[in-house]
Amino acid sequence: MDTSNPAVFVNAELLRMYVGRRVRAVIQVLRNDGGSIVGKSTDEQQLVVKGHPSSPPTTFVEVIGVADTNQSINAEIWTNFGDNFDTASYNTVCQLANGDFKHLFI
């Protein structure tokens, strides 16, 4: 596992803390606007993901990339997570990874 450039677990609220850094987020795809996908973060806020997935996105997608702004990510890696996903649990992971248990996450 390459740990030289880890991606921080984020939701839309946490994204603003990592502008310019590598992040990972799960979104519910709302619409595909060609060069970007508009989605709902696990904390129910809207995010824009720029880039082109290698295959058509499913309802839930994890993206890893650089936080472009406090509401957008320039995606490098797209992973389809299917049509059912526990957003509340992922949101909890984001909070733990950025809180008191930050040291447990790369």
ZADO-1210 file (C-alpha; in nm, 4 decimals, padded with zeros to 6 digits):
<atoms>
<atom x="00.0000" y="00.0000" z="00.0000" code="MET" pos="1"/>
<atom x="00.1337" y="00.3398" z="-00.0978" code="ASP" pos="2"/>
<atom x="00.1033" y="00.5748" z="00.2002" code="THR" pos="3"/>
<atom x="00.3106" y="00.8580" z="00.0527" code="SER" pos="4"/>
<atom x="00.0043" y="01.0584" z="-00.0566" code="ASN" pos="5"/>
<atom x="-00.2983" y="00.9451" z="00.1471" code="PRO" pos="6"/>
<atom x="-00.6494" y="01.0608" z="00.0669" code="ALA" pos="7"/>
<atom x="-00.8414" y="01.1998" z="00.3638" code="VAL" pos="8"/>
<atom x="-01.1995" y="01.0758" z="00.4182" code="PHE" pos="9"/>
<atom x="-01.4295" y="01.3763" z="00.3709" code="VAL" pos="10"/>
<atom x="-01.7902" y="01.4759" z="00.3323" code="ASN" pos="11"/>
<atom x="-01.8994" y="01.8127" z="00.1885" code="ALA" pos="12"/>
<atom x="-01.8686" y="01.9919" z="00.5228" code="GLU" pos="13"/>
<atom x="-01.5091" y="01.8738" z="00.5759" code="LEU" pos="14"/>
<atom x="-01.3972" y="01.9347" z="00.2166" code="LEU" pos="15"/>
<atom x="-01.3274" y="02.3062" z="00.2796" code="ARG" pos="16"/>
<atom x="-01.0468" y="02.2104" z="00.5215" code="MET" pos="17"/>
<atom x="-00.8600" y="02.0209" z="00.2489" code="TYR" pos="18"/>
<atom x="-00.8670" y="02.2444" z="-00.0608" code="VAL" pos="19"/>
<atom x="-00.5583" y="02.1611" z="-00.2647" code="GLY" pos="20"/>
<atom x="-00.5101" y="01.8239" z="-00.0933" code="ARG" pos="21"/>
<atom x="-00.5945" y="01.4664" z="-00.1872" code="ARG" pos="22"/>
<atom x="-00.9337" y="01.3521" z="-00.0554" code="VAL" pos="23"/>
<atom x="-01.1822" y="01.0673" z="-00.0901" code="ARG" pos="24"/>
<atom x="-01.5585" y="01.1034" z="-00.0751" code="ALA" pos="25"/>
<atom x="-01.8708" y="00.9034" z="-00.1511" code="VAL" pos="26"/>
<atom x="-02.1500" y="01.0777" z="-00.3374" code="ILE" pos="27"/>
<atom x="-02.4962" y="00.9868" z="-00.4542" code="GLN" pos="28"/>
<atom x="-02.5038" y="01.0770" z="-00.8229" code="VAL" pos="29"/>
<atom x="-02.7818" y="01.3248" z="-00.8994" code="LEU" pos="30"/>
<atom x="-02.6898" y="01.4166" z="-01.2569" code="ARG" pos="31"/>
<atom x="-02.4100" y="01.3841" z="-01.5084" code="ASN" pos="32"/>
<atom x="-02.3239" y="01.7140" z="-01.6795" code="ASP" pos="33"/>
<atom x="-02.0696" y="01.5760" z="-01.9258" code="GLY" pos="34"/>
<atom x="-01.7370" y="01.6815" z="-01.7727" code="GLY" pos="35"/>
<atom x="-01.8672" y="01.6783" z="-01.4175" code="SER" pos="36"/>
<atom x="-02.1076" y="01.4934" z="-01.1936" code="ILE" pos="37"/>
<atom x="-02.3303" y="01.6679" z="-00.9434" code="VAL" pos="38"/>
<atom x="-02.3966" y="01.4583" z="-00.6379" code="GLY" pos="39"/>
<atom x="-02.5127" y="01.4560" z="-00.2811" code="LYS" pos="40"/>
<atom x="-02.2483" y="01.3984" z="-00.0156" code="SER" pos="41"/>
<atom x="-02.3080" y="01.1663" z="00.2790" code="THR" pos="42"/>
<atom x="-02.3911" y="01.4740" z="00.4891" code="ASP" pos="43"/>
<atom x="-02.6713" y="01.5669" z="00.2449" code="GLU" pos="44"/>
<atom x="-02.4847" y="01.8633" z="00.0894" code="GLN" pos="45"/>
<atom x="-02.4187" y="01.9034" z="-00.2811" code="GLN" pos="46"/>
<atom x="-02.0758" y="01.8384" z="-00.4344" code="LEU" pos="47"/>
<atom x="-01.9429" y="01.8665" z="-00.7887" code="VAL" pos="48"/>
<atom x="-01.6959" y="01.6043" z="-00.9074" code="VAL" pos="49"/>
<atom x="-01.4938" y="01.6990" z="-01.2145" code="LYS" pos="50"/>
<atom x="-01.3580" y="01.4376" z="-01.4506" code="GLY" pos="51"/>
<atom x="-01.4722" y="01.1350" z="-01.6456" code="HIS" pos="52"/>
<atom x="-01.5403" y="00.7984" z="-01.4820" code="PRO" pos="53"/>
<atom x="-01.4023" y="00.4983" z="-01.6705" code="SER" pos="54"/>
<atom x="-01.7463" y="00.3354" z="-01.6693" code="SER" pos="55"/>
<atom x="-02.1000" y="00.4709" z="-01.6255" code="PRO" pos="56"/>
<atom x="-02.1489" y="00.5653" z="-01.2607" code="PRO" pos="57"/>
<atom x="-02.3844" y="00.3734" z="-01.0355" code="THR" pos="58"/>
<atom x="-02.6078" y="00.5539" z="-00.7853" code="THR" pos="59"/>
<atom x="-02.3235" y="00.5733" z="-00.5293" code="PHE" pos="60"/>
<atom x="-01.9642" y="00.6445" z="-00.6291" code="VAL" pos="61"/>
<atom x="-01.6428" y="00.6897" z="-00.4318" code="GLU" pos="62"/>
<atom x="-01.4040" y="00.9427" z="-00.5811" code="VAL" pos="63"/>
<atom x="-01.0415" y="01.0039" z="-00.4921" code="ILE" pos="64"/>
<atom x="-00.8822" y="01.3234" z="-00.6129" code="GLY" pos="65"/>
<atom x="-00.7773" y="01.6753" z="-00.5237" code="VAL" pos="66"/>
<atom x="-01.0189" y="01.9129" z="-00.3538" code="ALA" pos="67"/>
<atom x="-01.0508" y="02.1868" z="-00.6139" code="ASP" pos="68"/>
<atom x="-01.2730" y="02.4205" z="-00.4111" code="THR" pos="69"/>
<atom x="-01.4806" y="02.3862" z="-00.0955" code="ASN" pos="70"/>
<atom x="-01.7567" y="02.2284" z="-00.3084" code="GLN" pos="71"/>
<atom x="-01.5705" y="02.0393" z="-00.5815" code="SER" pos="72"/>
<atom x="-01.3223" y="01.7578" z="-00.6334" code="ILE" pos="73"/>
<atom x="-01.1011" y="01.6946" z="-00.9363" code="ASN" pos="74"/>
<atom x="-01.1364" y="01.3150" z="-00.9498" code="ALA" pos="75"/>
<atom x="-00.8472" y="01.0824" z="-01.0327" code="GLU" pos="76"/>
<atom x="-01.0045" y="00.7506" z="-00.9304" code="ILE" pos="77"/>
<atom x="-01.3727" y="00.6524" z="-00.9555" code="TRP" pos="78"/>
<atom x="-01.5138" y="00.3431" z="-00.7842" code="THR" pos="79"/>
<atom x="-01.8746" y="00.2369" z="-00.8301" code="ASN" pos="80"/>
<atom x="-02.0368" y="00.1422" z="-00.4992" code="PHE" pos="81"/>
<atom x="-02.3672" y="00.0198" z="-00.6447" code="GLY" pos="82"/>
<atom x="-02.7214" y="00.1365" z="-00.5869" code="ASP" pos="83"/>
<atom x="-02.7433" y="00.0854" z="-00.2083" code="ASN" pos="84"/>
<atom x="-02.5017" y="00.2402" z="00.0385" code="PHE" pos="85"/>
<atom x="-02.5124" y="00.3279" z="00.4094" code="ASP" pos="86"/>
<atom x="-02.4411" y="00.7010" z="00.3933" code="THR" pos="87"/>
<atom x="-02.4853" y="00.7525" z="00.7686" code="ALA" pos="88"/>
<atom x="-02.2056" y="00.5066" z="00.8529" code="SER" pos="89"/>
<atom x="-01.9707" y="00.6596" z="00.5962" code="TYR" pos="90"/>
<atom x="-02.0475" y="01.0040" z="00.7342" code="ASN" pos="91"/>
<atom x="-01.9513" y="00.8779" z="01.0809" code="THR" pos="92"/>
<atom x="-01.6222" y="00.7450" z="00.9409" code="VAL" pos="93"/>
<atom x="-01.5520" y="01.0909" z="00.7958" code="CYS" pos="94"/>
<atom x="-01.6101" y="01.2520" z="01.1334" code="GLN" pos="95"/>
<atom x="-01.3892" y="00.9986" z="01.3138" code="LEU" pos="96"/>
<atom x="-01.1119" y="01.0330" z="01.0544" code="ALA" pos="97"/>
<atom x="-01.1054" y="01.4078" z="01.1122" code="ASN" pos="98"/>
<atom x="-01.1586" y="01.4133" z="01.4866" code="GLY" pos="99"/>
<atom x="-01.0159" y="01.2552" z="01.7983" code="ASP" pos="100"/>
<atom x="-00.9364" y="00.9301" z="01.6144" code="PHE" pos="101"/>
<atom x="-00.7493" y="01.0930" z="01.3273" code="LYS" pos="102"/>
<atom x="-00.4318" y="00.9040" z="01.4231" code="HIS" pos="103"/>
<atom x="-00.6006" y="00.5720" z="01.3344" code="LEU" pos="104"/>
<atom x="-00.6448" y="00.6781" z="00.9723" code="PHE" pos="105"/>
<atom x="-00.3612" y="00.7250" z="00.7246" code="ILE" pos="106"/>
</atoms>
